[in-house]
């Protein structure tokens, strides 16, 4: 069990299904989940594998304390990369998959392409890409930029929030964007921190 938890915490990507009995057996998986929860972490199922990430309540507390929060320039570059490599291809129907890091058949983007956004210099973009790569949020392959494996560590709630934020940016006047803003301003979101098998 300790080996499975260690692998979840250090894996650069997913721990494939079938590697650790502690992740395959529901009773053992429940124990793994409980151990992670004690440390403020949670077990996340992604496709045919597993990873771990911060529980939503812990992530919210860290954000409030400004711990682990990306610099505004890095956030802007990450958004541009996600728009070009995930959101736009998916909106056009040319991309399958439910995760941020599912890059099968996806054309990456480049620093030159990102520099077409005139609000940031090429130097700023390169520095942000370096920082994002260090944090595992961007993956560089053959000179192309793709979403990185750290995005797999987002809980379903955090992933949905990221999608909503991209929608608010790309189509701020849409009915869906209006519904998101209305829901977010209508009061505190409920805590979905429940044990999931």
Secondary structure, DSSP 8 states (H G I E B T S, - for coil): -HHHHHHHHH-SS-EETTS-HHHHSHHHHHHHHHHHHHTTEEEEEETTEEEEEE-HHHHHHHHHTT-S---HHHHHHHHHHHIIIIIHHHHTT----SSTT--TT---B-HHHHTTSTTS-HHHHHHHHHHHHHTTSEEEETTEEEE-GGGGGS-HHHHHHHHHHHHHHH-TTSHHHHHHHHHHHSS----------
